[in-house]
Amino acid sequence: MQPDLRHVGLGLLILMYVAASFEMVRLSFNASINQITLKRQFEQLSRLDPMTGVSNRSVLATDLPQMLAAGMIAVHTLDLDRFKEANDRFGHPVGDALLKQVAGRLKALAAQDDLVVRMGGDEFVLVQRAAADAEAMAQRIVQSISAPYDIDGQMIELGVSVGVAVAPDDGRTAEALLSRSDKALYRAKQERGGYVLARDLRMADATASGQTLAEELAA
């Protein structure tokens, strides 16, 4: 408030300090926002399979228990038939293109709340929330994945084996569902493709061993 040079200079210094303080706060805030954004981006990238763009197997450990807790779900475990032969015959670039198209077809079949996961190699998992439609979904998967693939003008045909486990009848934990869908998948591969329901295996095993269905579930 004093008009002399000394007080005017001191006032200017104080204004510069205040302005610099606000700028430091702004820069710190922007840096924090950028760090949070980068962290989220890295987290999202760590959940994706880089080749196909679907989720990777680490997502099952976090998302599958949450989906199971929310209600009835179906786990479809897939293994491509004749993929190795196509990969060996046409080369790895064609094999990679096939995997990308398979992932795209699975994403097209899946609902918005479903989960598509590449487990590695030519193995995939589709977790379906509308589990009442599980067998119909398995039929659609077999039909879609078995349709010919056009890779640079080369028509390639694959098959698929699918094992289906439905909660809670086939298991009440993520581990039990994955285990029983794997067993159903193994049976489907023995039968040279198509789909097998874990429910049918349970009933067959219970009949063979003389167990009641309640006893088999408890086991």
C-alpha positions as CSV (number, residue, x, y, z in Angstrom):
1,M,0.0,0.0,0.0
2,Q,3.1,2.3,0.3
3,P,3.9,4.0,-2.9
4,D,7.7,4.0,-2.4
5,L,9.9,1.8,-4.6
6,R,10.9,-0.6,-1.8
7,H,7.3,-1.5,-0.9
8,V,6.3,-1.7,-4.5
9,G,9.1,-4.1,-5.2
10,L,8.3,-6.2,-2.2
11,G,4.6,-6.4,-3.3
12,L,5.7,-7.6,-6.8
13,L,7.9,-10.3,-5.2
14,I,5.0,-11.5,-3.1
15,L,2.7,-11.6,-6.2
16,M,5.3,-13.6,-8.1
17,Y,5.6,-16.0,-5.2
18,V,1.8,-16.5,-5.0
19,A,1.6,-17.0,-8.8
20,A,4.5,-19.5,-8.7
21,S,2.8,-21.4,-5.8
22,F,-0.4,-21.8,-7.8
23,E,1.5,-22.9,-10.8
24,M,3.3,-25.6,-8.8
25,V,0.0,-26.8,-7.4
26,R,-1.4,-27.0,-10.9
27,L,1.6,-28.9,-12.3
28,S,1.5,-31.3,-9.3
29,F,-2.2,-31.9,-9.9
30,N,-1.7,-32.6,-13.6
31,A,1.3,-34.9,-12.9
32,S,-0.8,-36.9,-10.4
33,I,-3.7,-37.2,-12.9
34,N,-1.2,-38.3,-15.6
35,Q,0.2,-40.9,-13.2
36,I,-3.2,-42.3,-12.4
37,T,-4.2,-42.4,-16.1
38,L,-1.0,-44.2,-17.0
39,K,-1.5,-46.7,-14.1
40,R,-5.0,-47.5,-15.3
41,Q,-3.8,-47.9,-18.9
42,F,-1.0,-50.3,-17.8
43,E,-3.5,-52.2,-15.7
44,Q,-5.8,-52.5,-18.7
45,L,-3.0,-53.6,-20.9
46,S,-1.8,-56.2,-18.4
47,R,-5.3,-57.8,-18.6
48,L,-5.2,-58.1,-22.4
49,D,-3.8,-60.7,-24.7
50,P,-1.6,-58.7,-27.0
51,M,-2.3,-60.8,-30.1
52,T,-6.0,-61.2,-30.1
53,G,-7.2,-58.2,-27.9
54,V,-9.3,-60.3,-25.6
55,S,-8.6,-60.8,-21.9
56,N,-5.7,-63.0,-20.9
57,R,-5.8,-65.8,-18.3
58,S,-4.9,-63.6,-15.4
59,V,-8.4,-62.0,-15.6
60,L,-10.0,-65.2,-14.7
61,A,-8.5,-65.1,-11.2
62,T,-10.1,-61.7,-10.5
63,D,-13.3,-61.6,-12.6
64,L,-14.6,-65.2,-12.5
65,P,-15.1,-65.2,-8.7
66,Q,-16.9,-61.9,-9.0
67,M,-19.2,-63.1,-11.8
68,L,-19.9,-66.3,-9.9
69,A,-20.9,-64.3,-6.8
70,A,-23.3,-62.3,-8.9
71,G,-25.3,-65.4,-9.9
72,M,-25.6,-68.3,-12.3
73,I,-22.9,-68.5,-15.0
74,A,-21.6,-70.9,-17.5
75,V,-17.9,-71.6,-18.3
76,H,-17.2,-72.7,-21.9
77,T,-13.6,-74.0,-22.2
78,L,-12.5,-74.3,-25.9
79,D,-9.7,-76.0,-27.7
80,L,-9.3,-75.6,-31.5
81,D,-9.1,-78.8,-33.5
82,R,-6.6,-79.0,-36.4
83,F,-5.0,-75.7,-35.5
84,K,-1.5,-77.2,-35.2
85,E,-1.8,-78.7,-38.6
86,A,-2.8,-75.4,-40.2
87,N,-0.1,-73.5,-38.3
88,D,2.6,-76.0,-39.5
89,R,1.3,-76.0,-43.0
90,F,0.7,-72.3,-43.6
91,G,3.1,-70.8,-41.2
92,H,2.9,-68.8,-37.9
93,P,1.6,-65.5,-39.5
94,V,-1.4,-67.5,-40.8
95,G,-1.8,-69.2,-37.4
96,D,-1.8,-65.8,-35.7
97,A,-4.4,-64.5,-38.1
98,L,-6.5,-67.6,-37.4
99,L,-6.3,-66.9,-33.6
100,K,-7.4,-63.3,-34.1
101,Q,-10.4,-64.3,-36.2
102,V,-11.4,-67.0,-33.6
103,A,-11.2,-64.3,-30.9
104,G,-13.3,-62.0,-33.0
105,R,-16.0,-64.6,-33.6
106,L,-16.1,-65.4,-29.8
107,K,-16.5,-61.7,-29.0
108,A,-19.3,-61.5,-31.6
109,L,-21.1,-64.3,-29.8
110,A,-20.5,-63.0,-26.3
111,A,-22.9,-60.6,-24.7
112,Q,-21.7,-57.3,-23.3
113,D,-21.3,-58.7,-19.8
114,D,-19.7,-62.0,-20.8
115,L,-16.0,-62.6,-20.6
116,V,-13.8,-63.9,-23.4
117,V,-10.3,-65.1,-22.4
118,R,-7.4,-66.5,-24.3
119,M,-5.7,-69.0,-22.0
120,G,-2.7,-69.4,-24.3
121,G,-2.0,-71.3,-27.5
122,D,-5.2,-72.2,-29.2
123,E,-7.2,-72.4,-25.9
124,F,-10.0,-70.0,-25.0
125,V,-12.6,-69.6,-22.3
126,L,-16.0,-67.8,-22.7
127,V,-17.7,-67.1,-19.4
128,Q,-21.5,-66.6,-20.0
129,R,-23.8,-64.8,-17.6
130,A,-27.0,-66.0,-19.2
131,A,-26.3,-69.6,-18.1
132,A,-29.8,-70.8,-18.8
133,D,-28.8,-70.5,-22.5
134,A,-25.6,-72.5,-21.9
135,E,-26.2,-75.4,-24.3
136,A,-27.5,-73.1,-27.0
137,M,-24.4,-71.0,-26.6
138,A,-22.2,-74.1,-26.9
139,Q,-24.0,-75.0,-30.2
140,R,-23.4,-71.5,-31.5
141,I,-19.7,-71.6,-30.6
142,V,-19.2,-74.9,-32.4
143,Q,-21.1,-73.6,-35.5
144,S,-19.3,-70.3,-35.6
145,I,-15.7,-71.5,-34.9
146,S,-16.1,-74.4,-37.3
147,A,-17.0,-72.2,-40.3
148,P,-14.2,-71.7,-42.9
149,Y,-11.7,-68.9,-42.4
150,D,-10.4,-66.7,-45.2
151,I,-6.8,-65.8,-44.6
152,D,-5.4,-63.8,-47.6
153,G,-7.6,-65.7,-50.0
154,Q,-6.7,-69.1,-48.5
155,M,-9.8,-70.9,-47.1
156,I,-8.9,-72.8,-43.9
157,E,-11.3,-75.0,-41.8
158,L,-10.8,-75.7,-38.2
159,G,-12.9,-77.6,-35.6
160,V,-13.5,-76.9,-32.0
161,S,-14.0,-78.9,-28.8
162,V,-16.0,-77.3,-26.0
163,G,-16.5,-78.3,-22.4
164,V,-19.3,-76.6,-20.5
165,A,-19.8,-76.2,-16.8
166,V,-22.7,-74.3,-15.2
167,A,-22.8,-72.9,-11.8
168,P,-24.0,-73.8,-9.2
169,D,-24.9,-77.3,-10.4
170,D,-21.4,-78.1,-11.7
171,G,-19.6,-76.2,-9.0
172,R,-19.8,-73.4,-6.6
173,T,-16.3,-72.1,-6.9
174,A,-14.2,-70.8,-9.8
175,E,-11.8,-73.7,-9.4
176,A,-14.5,-76.3,-9.5
177,L,-16.1,-74.8,-12.6
178,L,-12.8,-74.6,-14.5
179,S,-11.9,-78.2,-13.5
180,R,-15.2,-79.6,-14.6
181,S,-15.3,-77.7,-17.8
182,D,-11.8,-79.0,-18.5
183,K,-13.0,-82.6,-17.9
184,A,-15.9,-82.0,-20.3
185,L,-13.5,-80.5,-22.8
186,Y,-11.3,-83.6,-22.6
187,R,-14.3,-85.8,-23.3
188,A,-15.3,-83.6,-26.3
189,K,-11.8,-84.0,-27.7
190,Q,-12.0,-87.8,-27.3
191,E,-15.3,-87.6,-29.3
192,R,-13.4,-85.6,-32.0
193,G,-15.0,-82.2,-31.5
194,G,-18.4,-80.7,-30.6
195,Y,-19.4,-79.9,-27.1
196,V,-19.9,-81.9,-23.9
197,L,-21.8,-80.7,-20.8
198,A,-20.2,-81.3,-17.4
199,R,-23.8,-82.2,-16.2
200,D,-23.9,-85.2,-18.5
201,L,-20.5,-86.4,-17.2
202,R,-21.7,-86.0,-13.7
203,M,-24.8,-88.0,-14.3
204,A,-22.9,-90.7,-16.1
205,D,-20.2,-91.0,-13.4
206,A,-22.8,-91.0,-10.6
207,T,-24.8,-93.8,-12.4
208,A,-21.6,-95.8,-13.0
209,S,-20.5,-95.5,-9.4
210,G,-23.9,-96.0,-7.9
211,Q,-23.8,-92.5,-6.2
212,T,-26.9,-90.4,-5.9
213,L,-26.7,-87.0,-7.6
214,A,-26.6,-85.2,-4.2
215,E,-23.7,-87.4,-3.1
216,E,-21.8,-86.6,-6.3
217,L,-22.3,-82.9,-5.9
218,A,-21.2,-83.1,-2.3
219,A,-18.0,-84.8,-3.5
